[in-house]
Amino acid sequence: MVLPEGFTQELLDHLNDGVYFVDRDRKITFWNRGAQSITGWAPRDVIGRACPQAVLRHLDADGKELCRNGCPLSAALADGKPHRADLFLHHRAGHRVPVRVEVVPVRDTTGAVVGAVEVFTDQTERMEAIRRVEELTEIVFLDPLTGIGNRRYAEVVLEEKMAELTRYGFRFGVLFVDVDRFKEVNDTHGHDVGDAVLRMVATTLARSARSLDFVGRWGGEEFVVLLANVTDFNLPLVADRARRLVEHSELPLATGSLKATVSIGATLVRKGEEIADILKRADGLMYEAKSAGRNRVVVRL
């Protein structure tokens, strides 16, 4: 198969993207310098070899091999339409390279499909940028000690839920949670054990939450839980369930085990309220729970 009219090897070799042509049998007939740069494979390594016997061995994001099933080139040859995919190719050095693949069928003068051209772009920098954004997001929004959302994240989610309440009337509940006698834990067992207690409570709260709920560390030994789709009836039940799960958690120590309890203030948000008023009410209810003996829930709807 010859290159399409208007294209020259010199032009294609100046592209940073990888470009290669295959004939109807998926035999590689052209391989540009961009393809060599991205993959490490020279033209002599691939030209004349059919894709299933070649070296790229494309995988999708799930690790599925595509050369014999699901290949974009095969699809373009079969249906005569362009295809696009994000894949991972096999580099000559052995590692995988993320690429975005664009495949276009090539036709002869009669309109019959006689081959296809694949253009692939190295996505390594893009993937690295996404990874850096994810890392920065973790730094900005996750509490480094417990791994759950931090106060800033809780404030963002709270504002979003307030907007949904105003726009759609979706009410939600707020739990203000405080670890009982936490200072005594630090004074008796040290700050490392205190940190471990905070992680235990955070993990228990997070793993007991429903998928639409949010659990964050408000600061110190305080946590906030934002409950979606909660009603007057089930708010006390959900709050007490969280309390009981923490009560029955244990931190293993060299000398035995350590339990923790929490006091919880629970309230249902009303339309038109200010965020500051909601937090003040939930915080006040939590202190009422402490004054009443700790390890309990005080609810005000």
C-alpha positions as CSV (number, residue, x, y, z in Angstrom):
1,M,0.0,0.0,0.0
2,V,1.3,3.5,-0.9
3,L,1.0,6.6,1.2
4,P,-2.1,8.7,0.5
5,E,-1.6,11.5,-2.0
6,G,-0.3,14.7,-0.5
7,F,1.6,12.9,2.3
8,T,5.3,12.4,2.3
9,Q,7.5,10.5,4.6
10,E,9.5,13.7,5.3
11,L,6.4,15.5,6.5
12,L,5.2,12.6,8.7
13,D,8.7,12.2,10.2
14,H,8.6,15.8,11.5
15,L,5.5,15.1,13.6
16,N,5.9,14.5,17.3
17,D,2.9,12.1,17.2
18,G,3.4,8.5,16.3
19,V,2.0,7.6,12.8
20,Y,1.8,4.3,11.1
21,F,-0.1,2.7,8.2
22,V,-1.4,-0.8,7.9
23,D,-2.8,-2.6,4.9
24,R,-6.0,-4.6,4.8
25,D,-4.3,-7.5,6.6
26,R,-3.1,-5.1,9.3
27,K,0.5,-5.5,8.1
28,I,2.5,-2.4,9.0
29,T,3.7,-0.5,5.8
30,F,5.0,2.8,7.3
31,W,6.3,3.9,10.7
32,N,7.4,7.5,11.4
33,R,10.1,8.9,13.7
34,G,7.4,10.0,16.2
35,A,6.3,6.4,16.5
36,Q,9.9,5.4,17.1
37,S,10.4,8.1,19.7
38,I,7.3,7.2,21.7
39,T,7.7,3.4,21.5
40,G,11.5,2.8,21.2
41,W,10.8,0.6,18.2
42,A,12.5,1.5,14.9
43,P,10.9,1.0,11.5
44,R,13.0,-2.1,10.9
45,D,11.5,-3.7,14.0
46,V,7.9,-3.4,12.8
47,I,7.5,-2.8,9.1
48,G,6.2,-5.9,7.4
49,R,4.8,-7.4,10.6
50,A,1.1,-7.7,11.2
51,C,-0.3,-6.0,14.2
52,P,-1.2,-9.1,16.1
53,Q,2.4,-10.3,15.7
54,A,3.9,-6.8,16.2
55,V,5.3,-5.1,19.3
56,L,2.8,-2.5,20.6
57,R,0.4,-5.0,22.3
58,H,-2.2,-2.5,23.1
59,L,-4.0,-2.8,26.5
60,D,-7.1,-0.8,27.6
61,A,-7.5,0.8,31.0
62,D,-8.6,-2.5,32.5
63,G,-5.6,-4.4,31.2
64,K,-7.4,-6.2,28.4
65,E,-5.3,-7.1,25.4
66,L,-6.8,-5.6,22.3
67,C,-4.6,-6.9,19.4
68,R,-6.9,-9.8,18.8
69,N,-10.1,-8.5,20.3
70,G,-11.2,-4.8,20.5
71,C,-8.5,-3.3,18.3
72,P,-9.4,0.2,17.0
73,L,-7.5,-0.6,13.8
74,S,-9.6,-3.7,13.2
75,A,-12.8,-1.8,13.9
76,A,-11.8,0.9,11.4
77,L,-11.0,-1.7,8.7
78,A,-14.3,-3.5,9.4
79,D,-16.8,-0.6,9.5
80,G,-14.9,2.1,7.5
81,K,-15.3,4.6,10.3
82,P,-12.8,6.6,12.4
83,H,-12.2,5.3,15.9
84,R,-10.6,6.8,19.0
85,A,-9.4,5.2,22.3
86,D,-7.1,5.8,25.3
87,L,-4.8,2.9,25.5
88,F,-1.4,1.7,26.9
89,L,1.2,0.5,24.4
90,H,4.3,-1.7,25.1
91,H,7.6,0.3,25.0
92,R,10.7,-1.4,23.8
93,A,12.2,-1.0,27.3
94,G,9.4,-3.0,28.7
95,H,7.2,-0.4,30.4
96,R,3.7,0.7,29.3
97,V,3.1,4.1,27.8
98,P,-0.4,5.8,28.0
99,V,-1.4,7.0,24.5
100,R,-4.5,8.5,22.8
101,V,-5.1,6.7,19.6
102,E,-6.9,8.0,16.5
103,V,-7.6,5.6,13.7
104,V,-8.9,6.5,10.2
105,P,-9.6,4.1,7.4
106,V,-7.7,4.6,4.1
107,R,-9.7,4.1,0.8
108,D,-8.7,3.5,-2.8
109,T,-10.1,5.4,-5.7
110,T,-13.2,3.2,-5.8
111,G,-13.9,4.0,-2.1
112,A,-13.0,0.5,-0.8
113,V,-11.1,0.3,2.5
114,V,-7.6,-0.8,1.7
115,G,-5.9,0.0,5.0
116,A,-5.9,2.4,7.9
117,V,-3.7,5.0,9.5
118,E,-3.2,5.2,13.3
119,V,-2.0,8.4,15.0
120,F,-1.1,8.1,18.6
121,T,-0.1,10.8,21.1
122,D,2.0,10.2,24.3
123,Q,-0.2,11.0,27.3
124,T,2.5,10.6,29.9
125,E,2.6,14.3,30.7
126,R,-1.2,14.5,30.8
127,M,-1.4,11.5,33.1
128,E,1.3,13.0,35.3
129,A,-0.5,16.3,35.4
130,I,-3.7,14.5,36.5
131,R,-1.8,12.6,39.2
132,R,-0.3,15.9,40.5
133,V,-3.8,17.5,40.6
134,E,-5.1,14.5,42.5
135,E,-2.2,14.8,44.9
136,L,-2.8,18.5,45.4
137,T,-6.5,17.8,45.9
138,E,-5.6,15.4,48.7
139,I,-3.3,18.0,50.3
140,V,-6.0,20.7,50.1
141,F,-9.1,18.6,51.1
142,L,-7.9,15.6,53.1
143,D,-6.9,15.5,56.7
144,P,-3.4,14.0,56.7
145,L,-3.8,12.2,60.1
146,T,-7.1,10.4,59.5
147,G,-7.3,10.3,55.7
148,I,-10.9,11.7,55.7
149,G,-12.1,15.1,54.5
150,N,-10.7,18.1,56.4
151,R,-12.5,21.2,57.6
152,R,-12.1,23.0,54.3
153,Y,-13.6,20.1,52.5
154,A,-16.5,19.9,55.0
155,E,-17.2,23.6,54.5
156,V,-17.3,23.1,50.7
157,V,-19.7,20.1,51.0
158,L,-21.9,22.0,53.5
159,E,-22.2,24.9,51.1
160,E,-23.1,22.5,48.3
161,K,-25.8,20.9,50.4
162,M,-27.2,24.3,51.4
163,A,-27.4,25.2,47.7
164,E,-29.3,21.9,47.0
165,L,-31.7,22.6,49.9
166,T,-32.4,26.1,48.6
167,R,-32.8,25.0,45.0
168,Y,-34.5,21.6,45.3
169,G,-35.6,21.3,48.9
170,F,-33.3,18.4,49.8
171,R,-33.0,18.5,53.5
172,F,-30.0,17.0,55.3
173,G,-28.7,16.3,58.8
174,V,-25.6,17.5,60.6
175,L,-23.9,15.5,63.3
176,F,-21.3,17.2,65.4
177,V,-19.1,14.5,67.0
178,D,-16.5,14.9,69.8
179,V,-14.3,12.2,71.2
180,D,-14.9,11.9,75.0
181,R,-12.1,12.5,77.4
182,F,-9.6,12.8,74.6
183,K,-7.2,14.9,76.7
184,E,-7.0,12.0,79.2
185,V,-6.1,9.6,76.4
186,N,-3.2,11.9,75.4
187,D,-2.0,12.5,79.0
188,T,-2.2,8.8,79.9
189,H,-1.0,7.0,76.7
190,G,0.8,9.7,74.8
191,H,0.1,11.5,71.6
192,D,0.8,8.6,69.3
193,V,-2.0,6.6,70.9
194,G,-4.2,9.7,70.8
195,D,-3.6,10.0,67.0
196,A,-4.4,6.3,66.7
197,V,-7.7,6.8,68.5
198,L,-8.6,9.6,66.1
199,R,-7.8,7.4,63.2
200,M,-10.0,4.6,64.6
201,V,-12.9,6.9,65.2
202,A,-12.6,8.6,61.8
203,T,-12.4,5.2,60.1
204,T,-15.4,3.9,62.0
205,L,-17.5,6.9,61.2
206,A,-16.4,6.9,57.5
207,R,-17.0,3.2,56.9
208,S,-20.4,3.3,58.6
209,A,-21.6,6.2,56.6
210,R,-23.8,5.8,53.5
211,S,-22.5,6.5,50.1
212,L,-24.1,10.0,49.9
213,D,-23.0,11.0,53.4
214,F,-19.9,13.0,54.2
215,V,-17.5,12.5,57.1
216,G,-14.8,15.0,57.9
217,R,-12.5,16.0,60.7
218,W,-13.5,19.5,61.9
219,G,-10.4,19.9,64.1
220,G,-8.7,18.4,67.1
221,E,-11.0,15.6,68.3
222,E,-14.1,16.9,66.6
223,F,-15.7,15.4,63.5
224,V,-18.7,16.5,61.4
225,V,-21.0,14.2,59.5
226,L,-23.4,15.5,56.8
227,L,-26.3,13.2,56.2
228,A,-28.1,13.1,52.9
229,N,-31.8,12.1,52.6
230,V,-32.4,12.0,56.3
231,T,-35.7,12.6,58.0
232,D,-37.1,13.5,61.4
233,F,-37.6,9.8,62.1
234,N,-34.2,8.3,61.1
235,L,-31.9,11.1,62.1
236,P,-31.8,9.9,65.7
237,L,-31.3,6.3,64.6
238,V,-28.4,7.2,62.2
239,A,-26.7,9.3,64.9
240,D,-27.1,6.6,67.6
241,R,-25.8,4.0,65.2
242,A,-22.6,6.0,64.7
243,R,-22.2,6.4,68.5
244,R,-22.7,2.7,69.1
245,L,-20.2,1.6,66.4
246,V,-17.5,3.9,67.9
247,E,-18.3,2.6,71.4
248,H,-17.7,-1.0,70.3
249,S,-14.4,-0.2,68.5
250,E,-11.2,-1.1,70.2
251,L,-7.6,0.0,69.7
252,P,-5.1,-2.8,70.4
253,L,-2.2,-1.8,72.7
254,A,0.7,-3.7,74.1
255,T,-1.0,-3.7,77.5
256,G,-4.4,-4.7,76.2
257,S,-6.9,-2.5,74.3
258,L,-8.3,1.0,74.5
259,K,-11.9,1.9,73.8
260,A,-13.3,5.4,72.9
261,T,-16.7,6.9,73.1
262,V,-18.2,10.0,71.4
263,S,-20.8,12.6,72.2
264,I,-22.9,13.7,69.3
265,G,-25.1,16.7,68.6
266,A,-27.6,16.0,65.8
267,T,-29.9,18.4,64.0
268,L,-31.9,18.7,60.8
269,V,-31.2,21.7,58.6
270,R,-34.0,24.0,57.8
271,K,-34.4,26.0,54.7
272,G,-33.3,29.6,55.0
273,E,-30.9,29.0,57.9
274,E,-27.4,30.4,57.9
275,I,-24.5,27.9,58.0
276,A,-23.1,29.5,61.1
277,D,-26.3,29.0,62.9
278,I,-26.5,25.4,62.0
279,L,-23.0,24.7,63.2
280,K,-23.6,26.6,66.4
281,R,-26.8,24.6,67.1
282,A,-25.1,21.2,66.4
283,D,-22.1,22.2,68.5
284,G,-24.3,23.2,71.4
285,L,-26.2,19.9,71.2
286,M,-22.9,18.0,71.3
287,Y,-22.0,19.9,74.5
288,E,-25.4,19.0,76.0
289,A,-24.5,15.4,75.3
290,K,-21.3,15.8,77.2
291,S,-22.9,17.5,80.1
292,A,-25.5,14.7,80.3
293,G,-22.8,12.1,80.9
294,R,-21.0,11.6,77.5
295,N,-21.4,8.7,75.1
296,R,-24.8,9.8,74.0
297,V,-26.7,11.7,71.3
298,V,-28.8,14.8,71.8
299,V,-31.1,15.6,68.9
300,R,-33.0,18.8,68.0
301,L,-34.9,19.0,64.8
